Amino acid sequence: MLAIATGLAVALAAASVVGAREDAAARDAESAPAVAVREPTLFDGIEQHGAALGSPDAPLTLVEYADLQCPYCARWAHETLPTLIEDYVKPGKLRIVFNGLAFIGEDSDSALRTAIAAGRQNHLWDVVHALYVHQGGENAGWVTDELIRVTTGGVAGLDVERMLDVRRESTIEAELKHAADEAREAGIAGTPAFQLGPTGGALELLRVDSLGPEGIVPALEAALA
């Protein structure tokens, strides 16, 4: 009887140790920082060169002027950009150039600097999309380094820390000014706004009456005809 009781006590003690280890492992898993997971994106397999998306040999270029805090810019990116990528960019008919502006405020400036810095590694469009997905309230302080690390850490080939380090370089300032000057010369006073024309040729301001694909596809078809 004593031998049975002793064996039971040993078994219970072992079970208690195992249970404690499992509880500790569960607590560690809950407290561990989130790890970004690499998932397929809109831009997989598409050339990126700085702010340009698509083949440099595409016959048509669309320039998008956008503020990363602008909800209408985010809506266009969600509703229309996927159609343009699938039907025009991937087949080599269109390249799209992102000209970022910082009309709305400090978070616009922080987000845009981050996107331009990502463009140095040819990942501007990945970062722009990530910021649109997690867009916060205007000038609410939502563009933090923590948010950027979490939302862009899964972008294959992007060195996030290097991106963050170069945001205040003078060359970034020059790109901000260049985009603002181009917007001013084009008469652009709000976002989103677009210019369209032959690659390497003159671009014309494109008026769109809808943020959906129907607002821009007819102009692309006409230009390609």
Residue pairs with C-beta under 8 A, 6 or more apart in sequence:
34 150
35 153
36 150
36 151
36 152
36 153
36 154
37 154
38 154
38 155
38 156
39 154
41 126
41 129
41 155
42 81
42 82
42 85
42 125
42 129
43 53
43 85
43 125
43 126
43 129
45 90
46 53
46 54
46 85
46 89
46 90
47 53
47 54
47 55
47 56
48 119
48 122
48 123
48 124
48 125
48 126
49 56
49 122
50 119
50 120
50 122
50 124
51 97
51 98
51 99
51 100
51 116
51 119
51 124
52 95
52 96
52 97
52 98
53 85
53 89
53 95
53 96
53 97
53 98
53 125
54 89
54 92
54 94
54 95
54 96
55 92
55 95
56 95
56 199
57 92
57 199
58 89
58 92
58 93
58 94
58 95
58 199
59 93
59 198
59 199
59 224
60 88
60 93
60 94
60 95
60 196
60 197
60 198
60 199
60 220
60 223
60 224
61 94
61 95
61 96
61 97
61 196
61 197
61 198
61 199
61 200
61 203
62 84
62 94
62 95
62 96
62 97
62 194
62 195
62 196
62 206
62 216
62 220
63 96
63 97
63 99
63 194
63 195
63 196
63 203
64 76
64 96
64 97
64 98
64 99
64 192
64 193
64 194
65 99
65 100
65 101
65 179
65 183
65 186
65 188
65 191
65 192
65 193
65 194
65 195
66 73
66 76
66 77
66 98
66 99
66 100
66 101
66 128
66 191
66 192
67 73
67 100
67 101
67 102
67 103
67 104
67 108
67 112
67 191
68 100
68 107
68 108
68 111
68 112
68 115
68 128
68 131
68 132
68 135
68 143
69 104
69 105
69 107
69 108
69 111
69 135
69 138
69 139
70 103
70 104
70 191
70 192
71 135
72 191
72 192
72 211
73 132
73 191
73 192
74 132
74 135
75 211
76 192
76 211
77 128
77 129
77 132
78 132
79 211
79 212
79 213
80 211
80 212
80 213
80 215
80 216
81 96
83 213
83 217
84 94
84 96
84 213
84 216
84 217
84 220
87 217
88 94
88 220
89 95
89 96
93 220
93 224
94 220
95 199
98 115
98 124
98 125
98 128
99 179
99 182
99 183
100 112
100 115
100 116
100 128
100 176
100 179
101 108
101 112
101 179
101 180
101 183
101 188
101 191
102 108
102 109
102 112
102 176
103 190
103 191
104 138
104 139
105 138
105 139
106 139
107 136
107 138
107 139
107 140
107 141
107 142
107 143
109 176
110 143
110 167
111 131
111 143
112 176
113 167
113 168
113 172
113 176
114 127
114 131
114 143
114 148
114 163
114 164
114 167
115 124
115 127
115 128
115 131
116 124
116 167
116 172
116 175
116 176
117 163
117 164
117 166
117 167
117 172
118 124
118 126
118 127
118 152
118 158
118 163
120 163
120 166
121 157
121 158
121 159
121 162
121 163
123 155
123 157
123 158
123 163
126 152
126 155
126 158
127 148
127 152
127 155
127 158
127 163
130 151
130 152
130 155
131 143
131 148
131 151
133 151
134 142
134 147
134 151
135 142
136 142
136 143
145 164
148 160
148 163
148 164
149 160
149 164
152 158
152 160
152 163
153 160
166 172
183 193
186 193
186 195
186 203
186 205
187 205
188 205
192 211
193 205
194 205
194 206
194 208
194 216
195 203
195 204
195 205
195 206
196 203
196 204
196 206
196 219
196 220
196 223
197 203
197 204
197 223
198 223
206 216
206 219
208 215
208 216
208 219
209 215
